[in-house]
């Protein structure tokens, strides 16, 4: 959204005036900052939320304060029909679909792999894996030619970390899907990228621990050292 300025020059800002964007999971943290930034650059934004209506309303208010239009829409990303309806809202309200940011995800599941229940697995994968897959799929089919799709991944997918097994395994599939989708729809001029943020105040596990990085689970600390592992990606 910004490009590096020439030496001694000023920051060059991308002009998104009149563009239509959809951001999933846009009620707090990174998911809230992204649509506000898009609005500041001139885009009109569909702000998605699942449970936090007040957070989504605050996001909309902040975008409107920047002079852009916005609307909040409740949708469950684990339900493909609701994702499609969400994306269609951008076209019906703002006349197109230029940008889709797949941010929605759960930041639960911190603990040893040996403690994960089937219910916890299903809940995490339903949103982080299935939800992201179908958001990218629907976006790939509906975004306008020359548009942009961005998946917000997790730094936990970059290397094995004790205590993050469930979260990591649920976030990794969509990170790999980005490269596949790029090859399949790139001829339309659509860019597909992933952003891998590090720990961020107000988001993810730092949000749940009020700004403090959570300590690894006690059992994970007692695990024997790994003798070998893959490349972590």
Beta strands, then each sheet from edge to edge (+ up, - down):
strand 1: 2-3
strand 2: 12-13
strand 3: 20-23
strand 4: 44-49
strand 5: 70-74
strand 6: 99-102
strand 7: 148-152
strand 8: 191-195
sheet 1: 1+ 2-
sheet 2: 5+ 4+ 3+ 6+ 7+ 8+
end
